[in-house]
């Protein structure tokens, strides 16, 4: 099978892990930077060019689209889709999942539990907006934040209003969520491939830090999920149309709450924590779903 991995860098752990898993299965694999793809519609025919050469006879693409490349990355993925190429990640699903508030709207509509959440574009009554939340602390997030950047814990209404004024003046899109005290700086990453949760880990923040991102020094360990958590993780991926997803869950007093669904989840942290070859599961997914059969 001729597989294209869309990635900004061949050296990234996730890219290399998927590349190795695919080549070990005998596939021909190209790693292509989607930001350097040229897209054309020539008399109704969709074509993708890379370094001046037209990409032909591609059987599947595995997109690894980072947050800074979402818009153009979605164009590239959609172009391959229009050419009839199987993509592990659909363009529309990428866009839904990458916008945090949109994804939470979809999750909540499908009865998936999330923390109480709000957003605003109106700066004249921020006091009234903050009053929708009975308690502090609150979590304030930039909608395009990644790796815990642009995520702030506000301890008081006064601080929340000051932060909101600053973000909105700078034209940043934000959301506010209740702070789940009982999670104590820990969360769960459930990794979904196809219709299965293939691995899970718990991430524990450093002392004094509420963000449990591994990029911010958190530590991780293997965790056993409850049946409810497994069901919620699989349903979260399904309603967003994701075949590969990292579903982040908080354990609260009222049960598991989904805080985010990652459409292009990294493999390094969870593969090294669990010693599970997730990349191999992704290649098996491609083999099952591509029109090309071995």
N, C-alpha and C positions, 0 to 999 in steps of 0.2 A: 504494500500500500504506500502511496505517496502522500506523506503527511507534512503539513506546514505548521510550525509553532510560531505564533505571532508574539514576539518578545522584543523589548528594547535592548536587551543584552544577552548574548549567549552564556555569559559567565554567571548569571543569577542561579542560585541553588535550584529553584523550582524549574527553571528552563532546562538545566542540566539533568535533573532527576527525570523529567518527562522524556527528554531526548534519549537518555540511556535506556529507559524502560521500553521505548518504541524500537530502538535499534536492536535490542536484545530479542525482540519478537520478529526481527527480520524486515522491518519497515524501512523505507528510504525517507529520511527526515531532513527538512530544511528549516533553519531558524531565520526568520525574516523580521526586520524591524518595521512594524506597521506604519510608523510615522514617515517612512521613506517609500511607501507604496504609492504608485500613481494609478488612479481609477478612471476608466473611460467607459462610456456607453456609445458604441459605434454601430449606428443603424440598428439599434435595439439590442445589440450584443454586449454583454457585460464583460469587461476585461480588466485584469490586474497586472500591472507592470512593476518590476523591482529591479533597480539598477539598469533600466533600459530594456530588460528582457520580459517578455510576456510569460506569466505563470500559467502553464497548461497541465492538464491531466492531474489536477490536485484532487485527491479523494477525501481528504478531511483536513480541517484546521482546528488547532487548539489555541484559542486566544488567551494571552496573558496580558491583559490590558490594565495598566496602572491608572490611578485617579487623574493624573495630569494629561492623559491621552484618551480620555473617555470619548469625547466627541468624534475625533478623527478615527479613533479605533473602532467606534461603532459603524462608521461609514465603510471601513475596510471589511469588517465582519459581514455587514449586510450585503456588500458587493459579492463576496464569496457565496453567501446564501442564495442570491439571485442567479448565480452561475450553477446552482444545484449541488454545491459542495456542502457536505455535512460539517456543521460547526458544533463543537462541544458547548459553546456559549453563543446564544442568539443575541443579535444586536438589541432588540427590544428589551430582553431580560437584563442585559447589561445596564441599559439606561434606567430601568425601573429600580434595580437594586442599588445602583450607584448614588441615586438621589435618596438620602436617608428618610426624608419625610414621605416621599412617594411610597417607598417600600413599607414604611410603618402603616400608612393608610391601607395598603393592600393586605398586609398581615392582619390588621385589626378587623377589616371587613370580612376576613375569612375566619374570624373567631380564634385567632392566635393571640395569646396573652402578651401584652407589651407594657412597659411602664407608662404611667400617665404622661402625655406628651402634648406640647402646643408649639405653635409658631406664629409669627406676626410680621406684618410689613408696615405697621402703623405706629408712629412714634409719639402720638399726642396723649395716649392714655396707657402708658406702660405700668402705672400703679395698678390699674384695673386688670391689666394682663397678668401681672405677677400675682394678684389676689386670687386668680383661678387655682393656684396651688396653696393648699392650706398650710403646708409646712416647708421649712428650710432644713438642711441645705437643698439646693437644686443643681442639676447638671445643665450647663449651657454648652451647646455644640455648634460648630460651624458645619453646615450641611455637606461641605466637601472635605471634611477633615479625615485624615488617615493616621494610623499608628499612634492614636491618642493626641496628636497635635490639634490645637484648636478646640480642646475639650477642657472645660473649666468647672470646678466645683465652687458654687457661690454659697456663702454661709448665711447671708442676710438679704432681705428685700432691697435694702439700699444698695448693696453691692450688685445685686442682679440688675437693678434699673440702670446703674452706671455702666455696666458691661453691655447691656442691650442698647443703650444710647450710642455707645462707641461703635459697636458692630453695625448697627443700622445706618449710622451716619456714613460709614465706610462702604455701604451698599452690600454688606455681607449677609447671606441668608443663614438664619440660625434656627435652632429648635431648642426647646427647654424640656427637660424630663425630671421627674421626681428622682430623688437620690434614694437608692435602696440600701438602707443602713446595714441590714443584716447580711448583705453579700460581703461586707468587710474587705473590699478591694480584691475580690476574686470573681472570676467568671469561668464559663465553660465554652470551649470551642468544639462543636460537633461538626465533623467533616462528612459531607454527604456526596456520594457518587452514585448517579442513577437513582435507584429507589432504596439505597441502603446507607446507613451511617457506618462508614468503614473505619473510623477512628475518632477518639475523643480525648481531650486533655483539659485539665483545670489549670488556670493561670492565676498566680498569686502575686499581687503587687508588692513592691518594696515597702518597708516601714515608712509611714508618713506619706505614702502615695496612694491615690485612689484608682489610678489607671493601671489596668492589669495587662497592658501591651508588653509583649516580649521585647519590642524595640526600646522600651523604657525601663528595662532592667528587671521585669517580672520573671519569676521562675515558673516552671511548668511541671506537671506530673500527670501520670495516667489516672483517669477517673472512670468509674463505672456509671453509666447513665441509667436512669429509671426508664421504665416503659413509656411514661408520659413524656419525658425529655426526648426520647428517640422519636416518638410520634410527632412531637412538635417540630423537631429539626427537619424531618422528612417533609412534613406538610409545608413548612416555611419555604423550603427550596421549590417544592412543587407549585405553589401558588404564584411564585415569582418567575416560574418557567426556567429554573436553573437545574441543569444536570450535574453540575459540580458546584458546591457551595460550602462556605464556612459559616455556620450558624452560631452566633454568640448568645449565650443564655446566662441569665442571673438566677440564682436560687433565692427566692424570696419567701416570706412568711405565707404568702398566698399562692405559692407554687412557682414553677419556672416561668420566666419572662424573657422574651426574645428582645435583645437590644439592637441587633444589627445582623444583616445577612450579607456576606461578602461574596461577590460574583467572581472574583479572581483571587481566591485565598492562597496564601503562601504555603509551601510544603515543608520548609526547613524545620520550623519549630515543632510541628506535629509529627513529622516523620522521625526526627531525632528523639523526641520524647517517647513516642509509642513503639518505635522500631517497626512500624508498619509501612510497607512499600505502597503508598497511596498512588504514586505515579503509575504503577502497574495496573491499578484498578481503573485509572483514567484511560489507559490504552485499551484495556478490555472493553470499556464503554464505547470507545471509538470503533473497535472491531465489530461490536454487536450492532452498531447503528449506521455505520457507513454503507453506502450502496455497493461499495467494492467488497467483494468477499474473497477471503484467502483460498 
